[in-house]
Amino acid sequence: MKKKNLLFIDQGLAFGGSFIVAARLANHLSEEKYNTTIMTSTDLSDIEHHVSDGVKLVFLRKYLTYKHRLIFQNKLNAIKTPRIIGKIFRKLAIYTYSIVETIANIPYSLSILFYIYK
């Protein structure tokens, strides 16, 4: 029987629950049936001891993450503007940030697609 390839993508910014769940799932899958990979943005030297030898770890980090978005939103909220103008300004700023974030993270998305294709 041909082995199936499984890819877990951990988007946590640091070691934590999302990686632990992915590692536990990957560790408990049969190595005879599955080639398991975890793609993560956590430094591999910090987490490699949490996975068995049969699980491959791949490092890949987004350029802009949800942390950057929160920082941006907090800065927006600190700007004092009149009520209506402030709402319009914030909406336009968030939409603009979303476009920038999407464009900035294209290499991340393409890397995942390339890895899957490969």
KOLGU-4560 file (N, C-alpha, C; in nm, 3 decimals, padded with zeros to 5 digits):
<recs>
<n_xx: 00.083 n_yy: -00.117 n_zz: 00.000 ca_xx: 00.000 ca_yy: 00.000 ca_zz: 00.000 c_xx: 00.089 c_yy: 00.125 c_zz: 00.000 mol: A seq: 1 type: MET>
<n_xx: 00.052 n_yy: 00.222 n_zz: -00.083 ca_xx: 00.130 ca_yy: 00.345 ca_zz: -00.094 c_xx: 00.103 c_yy: 00.435 c_zz: 00.027 mol: A seq: 2 type: LYS>
<n_xx: 00.211 n_yy: 00.495 n_zz: 00.080 ca_xx: 00.198 ca_yy: 00.586 ca_zz: 00.194 c_xx: 00.130 c_yy: 00.715 c_zz: 00.151 mol: A seq: 3 type: LYS>
<n_xx: 00.045 n_yy: 00.768 n_zz: 00.240 ca_xx: -00.020 ca_yy: 00.896 ca_zz: 00.214 c_xx: 00.062 c_yy: 01.007 c_zz: 00.279 mol: A seq: 4 type: LYS>
<n_xx: 00.064 n_yy: 01.121 n_zz: 00.213 ca_xx: 00.135 ca_yy: 01.238 ca_zz: 00.265 c_xx: 00.038 c_yy: 01.325 c_zz: 00.342 mol: A seq: 5 type: ASN>
<n_xx: 00.077 n_yy: 01.362 n_zz: 00.464 ca_xx: -00.004 ca_yy: 01.452 ca_zz: 00.547 c_xx: 00.078 c_yy: 01.575 c_zz: 00.582 mol: A seq: 6 type: LEU>
<n_xx: 00.015 n_yy: 01.692 n_zz: 00.569 ca_xx: 00.081 ca_yy: 01.817 ca_zz: 00.601 c_xx: -00.002 c_yy: 01.892 c_zz: 00.704 mol: A seq: 7 type: LEU>
<n_xx: 00.060 n_yy: 01.921 n_zz: 00.819 ca_xx: -00.001 ca_yy: 02.004 ca_zz: 00.922 c_xx: 00.065 c_yy: 02.141 c_zz: 00.912 mol: A seq: 8 type: PHE>
<n_xx: -00.016 n_yy: 02.246 n_zz: 00.907 ca_xx: 00.039 ca_yy: 02.382 ca_zz: 00.901 c_xx: 00.006 c_yy: 02.451 c_zz: 01.033 mol: A seq: 9 type: ILE>
<n_xx: 00.111 n_yy: 02.478 n_zz: 01.108 ca_xx: 00.099 ca_yy: 02.546 ca_zz: 01.237 c_xx: 00.126 c_yy: 02.695 c_zz: 01.215 mol: A seq: 10 type: ASP>
<n_xx: 00.026 n_yy: 02.779 n_zz: 01.242 ca_xx: 00.044 ca_yy: 02.921 ca_zz: 01.219 c_xx: 00.067 c_yy: 02.998 c_zz: 01.349 mol: A seq: 11 type: GLN>
<n_xx: 00.095 n_yy: 02.927 n_zz: 01.457 ca_xx: 00.129 ca_yy: 02.995 ca_zz: 01.581 c_xx: 00.261 c_yy: 03.068 c_zz: 01.567 mol: A seq: 12 type: GLY>
<n_xx: 00.274 n_yy: 03.179 n_zz: 01.638 ca_xx: 00.396 ca_yy: 03.260 ca_zz: 01.626 c_xx: 00.509 c_yy: 03.210 c_zz: 01.714 mol: A seq: 13 type: LEU>
<n_xx: 00.475 n_yy: 03.129 n_zz: 01.812 ca_xx: 00.575 ca_yy: 03.076 ca_zz: 01.904 c_xx: 00.528 c_yy: 02.938 c_zz: 01.949 mol: A seq: 14 type: ALA>
<n_xx: 00.613 n_yy: 02.872 n_zz: 02.023 ca_xx: 00.578 ca_yy: 02.740 ca_zz: 02.074 c_xx: 00.452 c_yy: 02.749 c_zz: 02.159 mol: A seq: 15 type: PHE>
<n_xx: 00.358 n_yy: 02.660 n_zz: 02.133 ca_xx: 00.234 ca_yy: 02.664 ca_zz: 02.209 c_xx: 00.139 c_yy: 02.553 c_zz: 02.170 mol: A seq: 16 type: GLY>
<n_xx: 00.014 n_yy: 02.573 n_zz: 02.202 ca_xx: -00.088 ca_yy: 02.471 ca_zz: 02.186 c_xx: -00.108 c_yy: 02.420 c_zz: 02.045 mol: A seq: 17 type: GLY>
<n_xx: -00.104 n_yy: 02.509 n_zz: 01.946 ca_xx: -00.128 ca_yy: 02.464 ca_zz: 01.809 c_xx: -00.020 c_yy: 02.366 c_zz: 01.763 mol: A seq: 18 type: SER>
<n_xx: 00.105 n_yy: 02.395 n_zz: 01.798 ca_xx: 00.212 ca_yy: 02.303 ca_zz: 01.761 c_xx: 00.201 c_yy: 02.172 c_zz: 01.838 mol: A seq: 19 type: PHE>
<n_xx: 00.171 n_yy: 02.179 n_zz: 01.967 ca_xx: 00.159 ca_yy: 02.058 ca_zz: 02.050 c_xx: 00.053 c_yy: 01.964 c_zz: 01.993 mol: A seq: 20 type: ILE>
<n_xx: -00.061 n_yy: 02.020 n_zz: 01.954 ca_xx: -00.169 ca_yy: 01.938 ca_zz: 01.898 c_xx: -00.122 c_yy: 01.873 c_zz: 01.769 mol: A seq: 21 type: VAL>
<n_xx: -00.060 n_yy: 01.952 n_zz: 01.679 ca_xx: -00.011 ca_yy: 01.896 ca_zz: 01.553 c_xx: 00.094 c_yy: 01.787 c_zz: 01.578 mol: A seq: 22 type: ALA>
<n_xx: 00.184 n_yy: 01.811 n_zz: 01.672 ca_xx: 00.290 ca_yy: 01.714 ca_zz: 01.702 c_xx: 00.231 c_yy: 01.585 c_zz: 01.758 mol: A seq: 23 type: ALA>
<n_xx: 00.136 n_yy: 01.596 n_zz: 01.847 ca_xx: 00.075 ca_yy: 01.475 ca_zz: 01.906 c_xx: 00.000 c_yy: 01.395 c_zz: 01.801 mol: A seq: 24 type: ARG>
<n_xx: -00.073 n_yy: 01.464 n_zz: 01.714 ca_xx: -00.143 ca_yy: 01.394 ca_zz: 01.606 c_xx: -00.042 c_yy: 01.323 c_zz: 01.516 mol: A seq: 25 type: LEU>
<n_xx: 00.062 n_yy: 01.396 n_zz: 01.476 ca_xx: 00.163 ca_yy: 01.340 ca_zz: 01.385 c_xx: 00.237 c_yy: 01.224 c_zz: 01.450 mol: A seq: 26 type: ALA>
<n_xx: 00.269 n_yy: 01.235 n_zz: 01.577 ca_xx: 00.343 ca_yy: 01.129 ca_zz: 01.647 c_xx: 00.263 c_yy: 01.000 c_zz: 01.658 mol: A seq: 27 type: ASN>
<n_xx: 00.132 n_yy: 01.010 n_zz: 01.661 ca_xx: 00.049 ca_yy: 00.891 ca_zz: 01.680 c_xx: 00.001 c_yy: 00.827 c_zz: 01.550 mol: A seq: 28 type: HIS>
<n_xx: 00.040 n_yy: 00.885 n_zz: 01.438 ca_xx: 00.003 ca_yy: 00.825 ca_zz: 01.310 c_xx: 00.105 c_yy: 00.717 c_zz: 01.273 mol: A seq: 29 type: LEU>
<n_xx: 00.057 n_yy: 00.616 n_zz: 01.206 ca_xx: 00.143 ca_yy: 00.505 ca_zz: 01.165 c_xx: 00.245 c_yy: 00.550 c_zz: 01.061 mol: A seq: 30 type: SER>
<n_xx: 00.373 n_yy: 00.526 n_zz: 01.090 ca_xx: 00.479 ca_yy: 00.561 ca_zz: 00.995 c_xx: 00.476 c_yy: 00.471 c_zz: 00.872 mol: A seq: 31 type: GLU>
<n_xx: 00.412 n_yy: 00.356 n_zz: 00.883 ca_xx: 00.400 ca_yy: 00.267 ca_zz: 00.768 c_xx: 00.295 c_yy: 00.314 c_zz: 00.669 mol: A seq: 32 type: GLU>
<n_xx: 00.198 n_yy: 00.393 n_zz: 00.718 ca_xx: 00.088 ca_yy: 00.439 ca_zz: 00.632 c_xx: 00.102 c_yy: 00.585 c_zz: 00.589 mol: A seq: 33 type: LYS>
<n_xx: 00.177 n_yy: 00.667 n_zz: 00.666 ca_xx: 00.179 ca_yy: 00.811 ca_zz: 00.641 c_xx: 00.319 c_yy: 00.872 c_zz: 00.643 mol: A seq: 34 type: TYR>
<n_xx: 00.343 n_yy: 00.964 n_zz: 00.551 ca_xx: 00.458 ca_yy: 01.054 ca_zz: 00.555 c_xx: 00.403 c_yy: 01.183 c_zz: 00.613 mol: A seq: 35 type: ASN>
<n_xx: 00.444 n_yy: 01.216 n_zz: 00.733 ca_xx: 00.386 ca_yy: 01.330 ca_zz: 00.803 c_xx: 00.485 c_yy: 01.445 c_zz: 00.811 mol: A seq: 36 type: THR>
<n_xx: 00.435 n_yy: 01.566 n_zz: 00.780 ca_xx: 00.515 ca_yy: 01.688 ca_zz: 00.785 c_xx: 00.439 c_yy: 01.793 c_zz: 00.864 mol: A seq: 37 type: THR>
<n_xx: 00.513 n_yy: 01.867 n_zz: 00.947 ca_xx: 00.455 ca_yy: 01.983 ca_zz: 01.016 c_xx: 00.531 c_yy: 02.105 c_zz: 00.967 mol: A seq: 38 type: ILE>
<n_xx: 00.456 n_yy: 02.200 n_zz: 00.911 ca_xx: 00.513 ca_yy: 02.326 ca_zz: 00.866 c_xx: 00.483 c_yy: 02.429 c_zz: 00.974 mol: A seq: 39 type: MET>
<n_xx: 00.586 n_yy: 02.496 n_zz: 01.024 ca_xx: 00.569 ca_yy: 02.585 ca_zz: 01.138 c_xx: 00.657 c_yy: 02.708 c_zz: 01.128 mol: A seq: 40 type: THR>
<n_xx: 00.618 n_yy: 02.813 n_zz: 01.198 ca_xx: 00.700 ca_yy: 02.935 ca_zz: 01.202 c_xx: 00.783 c_yy: 02.943 c_zz: 01.330 mol: A seq: 41 type: SER>
<n_xx: 00.775 n_yy: 02.839 n_zz: 01.411 ca_xx: 00.854 ca_yy: 02.832 ca_zz: 01.535 c_xx: 00.994 c_yy: 02.780 c_zz: 01.502 mol: A seq: 42 type: THR>
<n_xx: 01.094 n_yy: 02.835 n_zz: 01.568 ca_xx: 01.232 ca_yy: 02.792 ca_zz: 01.548 c_xx: 01.242 c_yy: 02.641 c_zz: 01.570 mol: A seq: 43 type: ASP>
<n_xx: 01.291 n_yy: 02.570 n_zz: 01.471 ca_xx: 01.293 ca_yy: 02.423 ca_zz: 01.476 c_xx: 01.376 c_yy: 02.368 c_zz: 01.591 mol: A seq: 44 type: LEU>
<n_xx: 01.481 n_yy: 02.437 n_zz: 01.630 ca_xx: 01.564 ca_yy: 02.387 ca_zz: 01.740 c_xx: 01.487 c_yy: 02.388 c_zz: 01.872 mol: A seq: 45 type: SER>
<n_xx: 01.384 n_yy: 02.472 n_zz: 01.882 ca_xx: 01.302 ca_yy: 02.478 ca_zz: 02.004 c_xx: 01.198 c_yy: 02.367 c_zz: 02.012 mol: A seq: 46 type: ASP>
<n_xx: 01.165 n_yy: 02.306 n_zz: 01.899 ca_xx: 01.051 ca_yy: 02.214 ca_zz: 01.898 c_xx: 01.080 c_yy: 02.074 c_zz: 01.848 mol: A seq: 47 type: ILE>
<n_xx: 01.197 n_yy: 02.052 n_zz: 01.790 ca_xx: 01.224 ca_yy: 01.923 ca_zz: 01.726 c_xx: 01.217 c_yy: 01.805 c_zz: 01.823 mol: A seq: 48 type: GLU>
<n_xx: 01.241 n_yy: 01.828 n_zz: 01.950 ca_xx: 01.235 ca_yy: 01.718 ca_zz: 02.048 c_xx: 01.091 c_yy: 01.676 c_zz: 02.081 mol: A seq: 49 type: HIS>
<n_xx: 00.992 n_yy: 01.751 n_zz: 02.028 ca_xx: 00.852 ca_yy: 01.717 ca_zz: 02.053 c_xx: 00.794 c_yy: 01.622 c_zz: 01.948 mol: A seq: 50 type: HIS>
<n_xx: 00.869 n_yy: 01.594 n_zz: 01.844 ca_xx: 00.818 ca_yy: 01.505 ca_zz: 01.739 c_xx: 00.907 c_yy: 01.382 c_zz: 01.726 mol: A seq: 51 type: VAL>
<n_xx: 00.846 n_yy: 01.274 n_zz: 01.680 ca_xx: 00.922 ca_yy: 01.151 ca_zz: 01.660 c_xx: 01.008 c_yy: 01.163 c_zz: 01.534 mol: A seq: 52 type: SER>
<n_xx: 01.098 n_yy: 01.070 n_zz: 01.517 ca_xx: 01.191 ca_yy: 01.073 ca_zz: 01.403 c_xx: 01.119 c_yy: 01.065 c_zz: 01.269 mol: A seq: 53 type: ASP>
<n_xx: 01.002 n_yy: 01.005 n_zz: 01.266 ca_xx: 00.928 ca_yy: 00.988 ca_zz: 01.141 c_xx: 00.854 c_yy: 01.113 c_zz: 01.096 mol: A seq: 54 type: GLY>
<n_xx: 00.853 n_yy: 01.216 n_zz: 01.177 ca_xx: 00.781 ca_yy: 01.340 ca_zz: 01.143 c_xx: 00.881 c_yy: 01.443 c_zz: 01.093 mol: A seq: 55 type: VAL>
<n_xx: 00.855 n_yy: 01.497 n_zz: 00.975 ca_xx: 00.944 ca_yy: 01.597 ca_zz: 00.916 c_xx: 00.895 c_yy: 01.736 c_zz: 00.959 mol: A seq: 56 type: LYS>
<n_xx: 00.989 n_yy: 01.822 n_zz: 00.998 ca_xx: 00.958 ca_yy: 01.960 ca_zz: 01.034 c_xx: 01.010 c_yy: 02.054 c_zz: 00.925 mol: A seq: 57 type: LEU>
<n_xx: 00.927 n_yy: 02.151 n_zz: 00.887 ca_xx: 00.966 ca_yy: 02.250 ca_zz: 00.786 c_xx: 00.938 c_yy: 02.388 c_zz: 00.844 mol: A seq: 58 type: VAL>
<n_xx: 01.038 n_yy: 02.475 n_zz: 00.836 ca_xx: 01.024 ca_yy: 02.612 ca_zz: 00.887 c_xx: 00.973 c_yy: 02.703 c_zz: 00.775 mol: A seq: 59 type: PHE>
<n_xx: 00.865 n_yy: 02.776 n_zz: 00.803 ca_xx: 00.811 ca_yy: 02.873 ca_zz: 00.708 c_xx: 00.735 c_yy: 02.979 c_zz: 00.787 mol: A seq: 60 type: LEU>
<n_xx: 00.771 n_yy: 03.104 n_zz: 00.767 ca_xx: 00.710 ca_yy: 03.212 ca_zz: 00.844 c_xx: 00.643 c_yy: 03.313 c_zz: 00.751 mol: A seq: 61 type: ARG>
<n_xx: 00.525 n_yy: 03.359 n_zz: 00.793 ca_xx: 00.457 ca_yy: 03.468 ca_zz: 00.722 c_xx: 00.534 c_yy: 03.597 c_zz: 00.745 mol: A seq: 62 type: LYS>
<n_xx: 00.525 n_yy: 03.687 n_zz: 00.647 ca_xx: 00.590 ca_yy: 03.817 ca_zz: 00.663 c_xx: 00.508 c_yy: 03.904 c_zz: 00.759 mol: A seq: 63 type: TYR>
<n_xx: 00.376 n_yy: 03.911 n_zz: 00.739 ca_xx: 00.287 ca_yy: 03.985 ca_zz: 00.828 c_xx: 00.189 c_yy: 03.887 c_zz: 00.892 mol: A seq: 64 type: LEU>
<n_xx: 00.180 n_yy: 03.891 n_zz: 01.024 ca_xx: 00.097 ca_yy: 03.797 ca_zz: 01.098 c_xx: -00.015 c_yy: 03.870 c_zz: 01.170 mol: A seq: 65 type: THR>
<n_xx: -00.096 n_yy: 03.794 n_zz: 01.241 ca_xx: -00.204 ca_yy: 03.854 ca_zz: 01.320 c_xx: -00.149 c_yy: 03.945 c_zz: 01.430 mol: A seq: 66 type: TYR>
<n_xx: -00.027 n_yy: 03.921 n_zz: 01.475 ca_xx: 00.035 ca_yy: 04.009 ca_zz: 01.575 c_xx: 00.058 c_yy: 04.149 c_zz: 01.516 mol: A seq: 67 type: LYS>
<n_xx: 00.106 n_yy: 04.153 n_zz: 01.392 ca_xx: 00.126 ca_yy: 04.281 ca_zz: 01.325 c_xx: -00.006 c_yy: 04.354 c_zz: 01.307 mol: A seq: 68 type: HIS>
<n_xx: -00.111 n_yy: 04.280 n_zz: 01.274 ca_xx: -00.244 ca_yy: 04.340 ca_zz: 01.256 c_xx: -00.292 c_yy: 04.403 c_zz: 01.386 mol: A seq: 69 type: ARG>
<n_xx: -00.274 n_yy: 04.332 n_zz: 01.497 ca_xx: -00.317 ca_yy: 04.386 ca_zz: 01.627 c_xx: -00.240 c_yy: 04.513 c_zz: 01.663 mol: A seq: 70 type: LEU>
<n_xx: -00.111 n_yy: 04.514 n_zz: 01.637 ca_xx: -00.030 ca_yy: 04.633 ca_zz: 01.664 c_xx: -00.081 c_yy: 04.750 c_zz: 01.580 mol: A seq: 71 type: ILE>
<n_xx: -00.109 n_yy: 04.724 n_zz: 01.453 ca_xx: -00.161 ca_yy: 04.827 ca_zz: 01.363 c_xx: -00.296 c_yy: 04.879 c_zz: 01.413 mol: A seq: 72 type: PHE>
<n_xx: -00.386 n_yy: 04.790 n_zz: 01.450 ca_xx: -00.517 ca_yy: 04.831 ca_zz: 01.499 c_xx: -00.507 c_yy: 04.912 c_zz: 01.628 mol: A seq: 73 type: GLN>
<n_xx: -00.417 n_yy: 04.875 n_zz: 01.716 ca_xx: -00.397 ca_yy: 04.952 ca_zz: 01.840 c_xx: -00.348 c_yy: 05.093 c_zz: 01.810 mol: A seq: 74 type: ASN>
<n_xx: -00.260 n_yy: 05.106 n_zz: 01.713 ca_xx: -00.213 ca_yy: 05.239 ca_zz: 01.674 c_xx: -00.327 c_yy: 05.321 c_zz: 01.613 mol: A seq: 75 type: LYS>
<n_xx: -00.411 n_yy: 05.255 n_zz: 01.533 ca_xx: -00.527 ca_yy: 05.324 ca_zz: 01.476 c_xx: -00.621 c_yy: 05.372 c_zz: 01.586 mol: A seq: 76 type: LEU>
<n_xx: -00.645 n_yy: 05.288 n_zz: 01.684 ca_xx: -00.736 ca_yy: 05.323 ca_zz: 01.792 c_xx: -00.684 c_yy: 05.439 c_zz: 01.877 mol: A seq: 77 type: ASN>
<n_xx: -00.554 n_yy: 05.459 n_zz: 01.876 ca_xx: -00.496 ca_yy: 05.567 ca_zz: 01.955 c_xx: -00.511 c_yy: 05.704 c_zz: 01.888 mol: A seq: 78 type: ALA>
<n_xx: -00.545 n_yy: 05.703 n_zz: 01.759 ca_xx: -00.561 ca_yy: 05.829 ca_zz: 01.686 c_xx: -00.697 c_yy: 05.890 c_zz: 01.721 mol: A seq: 79 type: ILE>
<n_xx: -00.694 n_yy: 06.013 n_zz: 01.766 ca_xx: -00.817 ca_yy: 06.084 ca_zz: 01.803 c_xx: -00.871 c_yy: 06.159 c_zz: 01.681 mol: A seq: 80 type: LYS>
<n_xx: -00.990 n_yy: 06.122 n_zz: 01.638 ca_xx: -01.055 ca_yy: 06.188 ca_zz: 01.524 c_xx: -01.203 c_yy: 06.207 c_zz: 01.555 mol: A seq: 81 type: THR>
<n_xx: -01.268 n_yy: 06.299 n_zz: 01.483 ca_xx: -01.413 ca_yy: 06.310 ca_zz: 01.499 c_xx: -01.481 c_yy: 06.179 c_zz: 01.463 mol: A seq: 82 type: PRO>
<n_xx: -01.595 n_yy: 06.153 n_zz: 01.522 ca_xx: -01.662 ca_yy: 06.023 ca_zz: 01.514 c_xx: -01.680 c_yy: 05.969 c_zz: 01.371 mol: A seq: 83 type: ARG>
<n_xx: -01.748 n_yy: 06.040 n_zz: 01.284 ca_xx: -01.776 ca_yy: 05.991 ca_zz: 01.149 c_xx: -01.647 c_yy: 05.980 c_zz: 01.067 mol: A seq: 84 type: ILE>
<n_xx: -01.566 n_yy: 06.083 n_zz: 01.072 ca_xx: -01.439 ca_yy: 06.080 ca_zz: 00.997 c_xx: -01.351 c_yy: 05.967 c_zz: 01.049 mol: A seq: 85 type: ILE>
<n_xx: -01.350 n_yy: 05.948 n_zz: 01.179 ca_xx: -01.270 ca_yy: 05.840 ca_zz: 01.239 c_xx: -01.313 c_yy: 05.704 c_zz: 01.191 mol: A seq: 86 type: GLY>
<n_xx: -01.444 n_yy: 05.680 n_zz: 01.183 ca_xx: -01.494 ca_yy: 05.549 ca_zz: 01.135 c_xx: -01.451 c_yy: 05.524 c_zz: 00.991 mol: A seq: 87 type: LYS>
<n_xx: -01.469 n_yy: 05.627 n_zz: 00.907 ca_xx: -01.431 ca_yy: 05.612 ca_zz: 00.766 c_xx: -01.280 c_yy: 05.589 c_zz: 00.754 mol: A seq: 88 type: ILE>
<n_xx: -01.203 n_yy: 05.670 n_zz: 00.826 ca_xx: -01.057 ca_yy: 05.657 ca_zz: 00.822 c_xx: -01.013 c_yy: 05.517 c_zz: 00.867 mol: A seq: 89 type: PHE>
<n_xx: -01.069 n_yy: 05.468 n_zz: 00.977 ca_xx: -01.032 ca_yy: 05.335 ca_zz: 01.028 c_xx: -01.066 c_yy: 05.226 c_zz: 00.928 mol: A seq: 90 type: ARG>
<n_xx: -01.186 n_yy: 05.234 n_zz: 00.869 ca_xx: -01.226 ca_yy: 05.133 ca_zz: 00.770 c_xx: -01.129 c_yy: 05.133 c_zz: 00.652 mol: A seq: 91 type: LYS>
<n_xx: -01.100 n_yy: 05.251 n_zz: 00.598 ca_xx: -01.007 ca_yy: 05.260 ca_zz: 00.486 c_xx: -00.868 c_yy: 05.209 c_zz: 00.524 mol: A seq: 92 type: LEU>
<n_xx: -00.823 n_yy: 05.243 n_zz: 00.644 ca_xx: -00.692 ca_yy: 05.198 ca_zz: 00.690 c_xx: -00.687 c_yy: 05.045 c_zz: 00.703 mol: A seq: 93 type: ALA>
<n_xx: -00.791 n_yy: 04.986 n_zz: 00.760 ca_xx: -00.795 ca_yy: 04.840 ca_zz: 00.777 c_xx: -00.801 c_yy: 04.771 c_zz: 00.641 mol: A seq: 94 type: ILE>
<n_xx: -00.883 n_yy: 04.823 n_zz: 00.548 ca_xx: -00.890 ca_yy: 04.763 ca_zz: 00.414 c_xx: -00.755 c_yy: 04.773 c_zz: 00.344 mol: A seq: 95 type: TYR>
<n_xx: -00.690 n_yy: 04.888 n_zz: 00.356 ca_xx: -00.558 ca_yy: 04.906 ca_zz: 00.296 c_xx: -00.457 c_yy: 04.809 c_zz: 00.358 mol: A seq: 96 type: THR>
<n_xx: -00.460 n_yy: 04.798 n_zz: 00.490 ca_xx: -00.369 ca_yy: 04.706 ca_zz: 00.557 c_xx: -00.394 c_yy: 04.562 c_zz: 00.510 mol: A seq: 97 type: TYR>
<n_xx: -00.519 n_yy: 04.525 n_zz: 00.494 ca_xx: -00.552 ca_yy: 04.389 ca_zz: 00.450 c_xx: -00.495 c_yy: 04.361 c_zz: 00.312 mol: A seq: 98 type: SER>
<n_xx: -00.501 n_yy: 04.459 n_zz: 00.223 ca_xx: -00.444 ca_yy: 04.442 ca_zz: 00.089 c_xx: -00.293 c_yy: 04.426 c_zz: 00.098 mol: A seq: 99 type: ILE>
<n_xx: -00.229 n_yy: 04.512 n_zz: 00.178 ca_xx: -00.083 ca_yy: 04.505 ca_zz: 00.195 c_xx: -00.044 c_yy: 04.370 c_zz: 00.256 mol: A seq: 100 type: VAL>
<n_xx: -00.119 n_yy: 04.326 n_zz: 00.356 ca_xx: -00.091 ca_yy: 04.198 ca_zz: 00.422 c_xx: -00.103 c_yy: 04.082 c_zz: 00.323 mol: A seq: 101 type: GLU>
<n_xx: -00.206 n_yy: 04.085 n_zz: 00.241 ca_xx: -00.225 ca_yy: 03.979 ca_zz: 00.142 c_xx: -00.110 c_yy: 03.975 c_zz: 00.043 mol: A seq: 102 type: THR>
<n_xx: -00.070 n_yy: 04.090 n_zz: -00.007 ca_xx: 00.040 ca_yy: 04.096 ca_zz: -00.103 c_xx: 00.172 c_yy: 04.053 c_zz: -00.037 mol: A seq: 103 type: ILE>
<n_xx: 00.195 n_yy: 04.100 n_zz: 00.084 ca_xx: 00.320 ca_yy: 04.067 ca_zz: 00.154 c_xx: 00.332 c_yy: 03.918 c_zz: 00.182 mol: A seq: 104 type: ALA>
<n_xx: 00.219 n_yy: 03.850 n_zz: 00.199 ca_xx: 00.222 ca_yy: 03.708 ca_zz: 00.233 c_xx: 00.206 c_yy: 03.615 c_zz: 00.113 mol: A seq: 105 type: ASN>
<n_xx: 00.209 n_yy: 03.671 n_zz: -00.007 ca_xx: 00.202 ca_yy: 03.586 ca_zz: -00.127 c_xx: 00.317 c_yy: 03.485 c_zz: -00.130 mol: A seq: 106 type: ILE>
<n_xx: 00.441 n_yy: 03.524 n_zz: -00.100 ca_xx: 00.549 ca_yy: 03.424 ca_zz: -00.100 c_xx: 00.522 c_yy: 03.308 c_zz: -00.003 mol: A seq: 107 type: PRO>
<n_xx: 00.465 n_yy: 03.339 n_zz: 00.113 ca_xx: 00.430 ca_yy: 03.235 ca_zz: 00.211 c_xx: 00.330 c_yy: 03.136 c_zz: 00.149 mol: A seq: 108 type: TYR>
<n_xx: 00.224 n_yy: 03.189 n_zz: 00.091 ca_xx: 00.121 ca_yy: 03.103 ca_zz: 00.031 c_xx: 00.177 c_yy: 03.022 c_zz: -00.086 mol: A seq: 109 type: SER>
<n_xx: 00.259 n_yy: 03.086 n_zz: -00.168 ca_xx: 00.319 ca_yy: 03.015 ca_zz: -00.281 c_xx: 00.415 c_yy: 02.906 c_zz: -00.233 mol: A seq: 110 type: LEU>
<n_xx: 00.485 n_yy: 02.931 n_zz: -00.124 ca_xx: 00.576 ca_yy: 02.830 ca_zz: -00.069 c_xx: 00.499 c_yy: 02.706 c_zz: -00.024 mol: A seq: 111 type: SER>
<n_xx: 00.384 n_yy: 02.728 n_zz: 00.037 ca_xx: 00.300 ca_yy: 02.615 ca_zz: 00.078 c_xx: 00.252 c_yy: 02.539 c_zz: -00.043 mol: A seq: 112 type: ILE>
<n_xx: 00.202 n_yy: 02.611 n_zz: -00.143 ca_xx: 00.155 ca_yy: 02.545 ca_zz: -00.265 c_xx: 00.267 c_yy: 02.468 c_zz: -00.334 mol: A seq: 113 type: LEU>
<n_xx: 00.385 n_yy: 02.528 n_zz: -00.341 ca_xx: 00.499 ca_yy: 02.460 ca_zz: -00.403 c_xx: 00.536 c_yy: 02.335 c_zz: -00.326 mol: A seq: 114 type: PHE>
<n_xx: 00.533 n_yy: 02.343 n_zz: -00.194 ca_xx: 00.566 ca_yy: 02.226 ca_zz: -00.111 c_xx: 00.465 c_yy: 02.114 c_zz: -00.134 mol: A seq: 115 type: TYR>
<n_xx: 00.338 n_yy: 02.150 n_zz: -00.141 ca_xx: 00.234 ca_yy: 02.050 ca_zz: -00.167 c_xx: 00.253 c_yy: 01.987 c_zz: -00.304 mol: A seq: 116 type: ILE>
<n_xx: 00.281 n_yy: 02.070 n_zz: -00.403 ca_xx: 00.300 ca_yy: 02.020 ca_zz: -00.539 c_xx: 00.419 c_yy: 01.926 c_zz: -00.548 mol: A seq: 117 type: TYR>
<n_xx: 00.527 n_yy: 01.966 n_zz: -00.478 ca_xx: 00.650 ca_yy: 01.887 ca_zz: -00.479 c_xx: 00.627 c_yy: 01.754 c_zz: -00.411 mol: A seq: 118 type: LYS>
</recs>
